Structures are given as C-alpha cells and as structure tokens.
C-alpha cells in the first residue's frame, strides 16, 4: 500500500538530513498514517480508511461525511 492519506492527499516528501558538520544526505519524510474504521451515520455503513492524524482532527471537527465529500471533490478519494 502506498503512503498517501486518502482524505487529504498527504504523501511522502523528500529532503535532506543535515549533520552537525553540515553534510547533507537525502531522506524521506513519511506522513503519520493510521488505519481507522469510521461509521458514517448518514449512510449507516462502516468505512475503513488510511488517514493522517491531521485528517483525524478534521474528522473530529467537521464530521466524517463532510470530510468524505470534500475528499471526493478534491479528487483524493473516488
């Protein structure tokens, strides 16, 4: 499975590890992804999503149905 949040589209980004001597080596920054089960009260069904922790905060704030609709509109979820 790829390391991409299904609601926000966050994915792996690359950058540099900088040592004390200012030597730079390439590294990856992985998103903090969690596999979670959510209940959608509007449809009465459970859905299992791989989401970032910031997406979980948005779900707590706006609700799962609104977040799913936004993800479909932005093209992150089909």
RODO-2510 file (C-alpha; in nm, 4 decimals, decimal comma):
residues 78
     n   res          X          Y          Z
     1     x     0,0000     0,0000     0,0000
     2     x     0,1183     0,3491    -0,0759
     3     x     0,1877     0,6025     0,1944
     4     x    -0,0834     0,8502     0,0950
     5     x    -0,3661     0,9840     0,3113
     6     x    -0,6991     0,9032     0,1469
     7     x    -0,8699     1,2207     0,2719
     8     x    -0,6062     1,4939     0,2488
     9     x    -0,3707     1,3520    -0,0140
    10     x    -0,0640     1,3924     0,2071
    11     x     0,2233     1,1759     0,0852
    12     x     0,5943     1,1167     0,1298
    13     x     0,8170     1,4184     0,0705
    14     x     1,1935     1,4210     0,0376
    15     x     1,4526     1,6464     0,1915
    16     x     1,7941     1,6480     0,3493
    17     x     1,9314     1,5138     0,6750
    18     x     2,1790     1,7783     0,7891
    19     x     2,4536     1,6645     1,0236
    20     x     2,6445     1,8781     1,2727
    21     x     2,9209     1,9221     1,0134
    22     x     2,6528     2,0499     0,7703
    23     x     2,6818     1,7426     0,5493
    24     x     2,3581     1,6724     0,3635
    25     x     2,2170     1,3304     0,2790
    26     x     1,8783     1,2637     0,1225
    27     x     1,5972     1,1311     0,3395
    28     x     1,2200     1,0797     0,3344
    29     x     0,9571     1,2435     0,5496
    30     x     0,6677     0,9985     0,5877
    31     x     0,3190     1,1169     0,6883
    32     x     0,1793     0,9891     1,0162
    33     x    -0,0790     0,7468     0,8737
    34     x    -0,3252     0,5389     1,0731
    35     x    -0,5642     0,2692     0,9517
    36     x    -0,9018     0,3603     1,1043
    37     x    -1,2609     0,2404     1,0823
    38     x    -1,5269     0,5112     1,0732
    39     x    -1,9058     0,4838     1,0984
    40     x    -2,0994     0,7085     0,8602
    41     x    -2,4368     0,7819     1,0243
    42     x    -2,5858     0,9336     0,7054
    43     x    -2,5492     0,6051     0,5140
    44     x    -2,5410     0,3667     0,8105
    45     x    -2,2234     0,1876     0,6995
    46     x    -1,8656     0,1434     0,8177
    47     x    -1,5691     0,2526     0,6070
    48     x    -1,2008     0,1709     0,6595
    49     x    -0,9557     0,4458     0,5612
    50     x    -0,5828     0,5098     0,5787
    51     x    -0,5746     0,8661     0,7128
    52     x    -0,3172     1,1043     0,8573
    53     x    -0,3505     1,2280     1,2131
    54     x    -0,4319     1,5776     1,0874
    55     x    -0,7207     1,4252     0,8877
    56     x    -0,8466     1,2581     1,2083
    57     x    -0,8516     1,6020     1,3725
    58     x    -1,0515     1,7378     1,0776
    59     x    -1,2960     1,4473     1,1077
    60     x    -1,3461     1,5249     1,4768
    61     x    -1,4066     1,8888     1,3877
    62     x    -1,6231     1,8674     1,0715
    63     x    -1,7575     1,5108     1,0725
    64     x    -1,6712     1,2102     0,8595
    65     x    -1,9400     1,2651     0,5937
    66     x    -1,8316     1,6244     0,5205
    67     x    -1,4654     1,5160     0,5030
    68     x    -1,5506     1,2347     0,2599
    69     x    -1,7454     1,4721     0,0362
    70     x    -1,4532     1,7192     0,0372
    71     x    -1,2070     1,4390    -0,0489
    72     x    -1,4182     1,3283    -0,3443
    73     x    -1,4482     1,6878    -0,4699
    74     x    -1,0693     1,7385    -0,4458
    75     x    -1,0016     1,4083    -0,6209
    76     x    -0,8259     1,2288    -0,3328
    77     x    -1,0993     0,9670    -0,2987
    78     x    -1,3058     0,8097    -0,5730
***
